[in-house]
Amino acid sequence: MRAVVQRVSSASVSVGGEEVSAIGPGLLVLLGVTHEDTAAVADRLADKLLKLRVFADAEGRMNEPLGPGREVLCISQFTLYGDARRGNRPSYVAAARPEVAEPLYERVCDALGARRGVFGADMQVALVNDGPVTLVIDAD
């Protein structure tokens, strides 16, 4: 399981021109699931994201995790497992099939108390990056 995490001032996701979710300050999580992932891996990643210290403390250092006044928007992103090492067209064979990926995506979202996109939909994501702070986090 892999996440690209961005600290944001705000973020939203739309499907077909209609906004389906939006947050204020917090984290935008793009979440990819591989066919080897399990519920335990999803729980481990969610716990890591909840404890990730990327927000400024009273002294201005990135030392605070998610907390009151901060939200999470989580978007399913199978393309995080795209492999373009050979040729110019990425292969997505490492990405989990929807019947495996969706329950694990929902599990992470539930653990984070996240607002979410629409699994499998063609989504448009808008964000105002705060920092910018962007991290790639692998669950293993």
C-alpha positions, 0 to 999 in steps of 0.5 A: 500500500502506498500513499502520497500525502500532501499537507493542504490548506484546502482540497476538494474532489469532483466527479462529472463537474459535481463536488463530492467532498471537500476539506479545509486544513489537513491532509490530502491522501492519494492511496494506492493498493497492490494485490499483496495488501491486507487489512493489517497493512491498511491498519498500519498505514492508517495509524502511520498517517494519523501520527504523521507529524507534518503540522507546525507546533507553537515554535513553527517546527513540523512536529504536530500530527492530525488533530482538532481542526484538521481533516483528511480527504482520501482519494483512491489512486491505482496509478501509484502502482504504475510502472513505466520502466519499460517503454512509455506506456505504464503497466498497472499489473501491480495495482490491486483489482477493484474487488481487493482494493476497494474494501482496503481503501474504505478501511483506511478511510474509516480509520482516518475519519476521512472524507473521500472520493468516489472509488473507480470514478474519473475524479478531478482533485483540486488542492491548495498545498500548504508548505508545500509538504508532500510525502510518499509513504509505503506501508511496508 
